[in-house]
Amino acid sequence: MTTQRTSWALAREAAGLILTAFGLLGVLVALGALHWAAVLCAALVGLLTTGVLMRPKLGAPPWAHAVRAAACIAGYGGLTGCAFALSIPLGWIGVSVAVVLVGLWLTTRAPEDEGAA
């Protein structure tokens, strides 16, 4: 039993990746034609989604966790900046949601997570 893929499977996967990339590029260009903030918001949502879905294993090097945190912070921070550009109250909603999330994170930490027994 071999784990190598056939050339057709590799070609199909490569074609799928190329079509996905061009499809996303088309969506971003179309949104950019509508408004600059729309394309920027879409790109930042993609960055935030990547950061949320990227889950390094516990034994992963520290830089993997730092990359995930950086993607989440850059995505959410940029998205909040775009919200301010579109509507100031919408931007303040983004800031308030971040404050709520940090508050929830602080209140749900278990004592054993901090090393105290």
C-alpha positions as CSV (number, residue, x, y, z in Angstrom):
1,M,0.0,0.0,0.0
2,T,1.4,3.3,-1.0
3,T,0.6,6.8,0.2
4,Q,1.7,8.6,-2.9
5,R,-1.0,10.3,-4.9
6,T,-1.6,9.7,-8.6
7,S,-0.7,12.4,-11.0
8,W,-4.4,13.0,-11.7
9,A,-5.1,13.6,-8.0
10,L,-2.2,16.1,-7.9
11,A,-3.4,17.8,-11.0
12,R,-6.9,18.0,-9.7
13,E,-5.7,19.5,-6.4
14,A,-3.5,22.0,-8.2
15,A,-6.4,23.1,-10.5
16,G,-8.6,23.4,-7.4
17,L,-6.1,25.6,-5.6
18,I,-5.6,27.8,-8.7
19,L,-9.4,28.2,-9.2
20,T,-9.8,29.1,-5.6
21,A,-7.1,31.7,-5.7
22,F,-8.5,33.3,-8.9
23,G,-12.0,33.2,-7.5
24,L,-11.0,35.0,-4.3
25,L,-9.1,37.5,-6.4
26,G,-12.2,38.1,-8.4
27,V,-14.3,38.7,-5.3
28,L,-11.7,41.1,-3.9
29,V,-11.5,43.1,-7.2
30,A,-15.3,43.3,-7.4
31,L,-15.5,44.5,-3.8
32,G,-12.7,47.0,-4.5
33,A,-14.7,48.4,-7.4
34,L,-17.6,49.1,-4.9
35,H,-15.6,50.7,-2.1
36,W,-12.0,50.5,-0.8
37,A,-13.2,49.7,2.7
38,A,-15.2,46.7,1.4
39,V,-12.2,45.0,-0.1
40,L,-10.1,45.7,2.9
41,C,-12.8,44.4,5.3
42,A,-13.0,41.2,3.2
43,A,-9.3,40.7,3.3
44,L,-9.1,41.3,7.0
45,V,-12.0,38.9,7.7
46,G,-9.9,36.3,5.8
47,L,-6.9,37.1,7.9
48,L,-8.9,36.9,11.1
49,T,-10.5,33.6,10.1
50,T,-7.1,32.2,9.3
51,G,-5.9,33.2,12.8
52,V,-8.9,31.7,14.5
53,L,-8.8,28.4,12.5
54,M,-5.0,28.0,12.9
55,R,-4.6,25.9,16.0
56,P,-1.0,24.9,16.7
57,K,-0.5,21.7,18.7
58,L,0.6,22.0,22.3
59,G,4.2,20.9,21.4
60,A,4.4,23.4,18.6
61,P,7.3,26.0,18.8
62,P,6.4,29.3,20.4
63,W,6.6,31.2,17.1
64,A,3.6,29.2,15.8
65,H,1.5,30.5,18.7
66,A,2.9,34.0,18.1
67,V,1.9,33.9,14.4
68,R,-1.6,32.8,15.3
69,A,-1.9,35.7,17.8
70,A,-0.5,38.2,15.3
71,A,-2.9,37.1,12.6
72,C,-5.9,37.5,15.0
73,I,-4.7,40.8,16.3
74,A,-3.9,42.2,12.9
75,G,-7.2,41.0,11.4
76,Y,-9.4,42.2,14.2
77,G,-7.5,45.5,14.6
78,G,-7.7,46.2,10.9
79,L,-11.4,45.3,10.8
80,T,-12.1,47.7,13.6
81,G,-10.1,50.4,11.8
82,C,-12.3,49.8,8.7
83,A,-15.4,49.9,10.8
84,F,-14.3,53.4,12.1
85,A,-13.8,54.5,8.4
86,L,-17.3,53.4,7.5
87,S,-19.1,54.5,10.6
88,I,-17.8,55.8,13.9
89,P,-20.4,54.0,16.0
90,L,-19.7,50.8,14.2
91,G,-16.0,51.2,15.1
92,W,-16.8,51.7,18.7
93,I,-18.9,48.5,18.6
94,G,-15.7,46.7,17.4
95,V,-13.7,48.2,20.3
96,S,-16.4,47.2,22.8
97,V,-16.5,43.7,21.5
98,A,-12.8,43.4,21.9
99,V,-13.0,44.6,25.5
100,V,-15.8,42.1,26.2
101,L,-13.8,39.3,24.8
102,V,-10.7,40.2,26.9
103,G,-12.9,40.4,30.0
104,L,-14.4,37.0,29.3
105,W,-11.0,35.5,28.7
106,L,-9.8,36.9,32.0
107,T,-12.8,35.7,34.0
108,T,-12.8,32.2,32.6
109,R,-9.1,31.4,33.3
110,A,-8.8,28.5,35.7
111,P,-6.3,28.7,38.6
112,E,-4.4,25.7,37.3
113,D,-3.8,27.5,34.0
114,E,-1.6,30.0,35.9
115,G,0.5,27.4,37.6
116,A,-1.1,27.9,41.1
117,A,-2.3,24.7,42.8
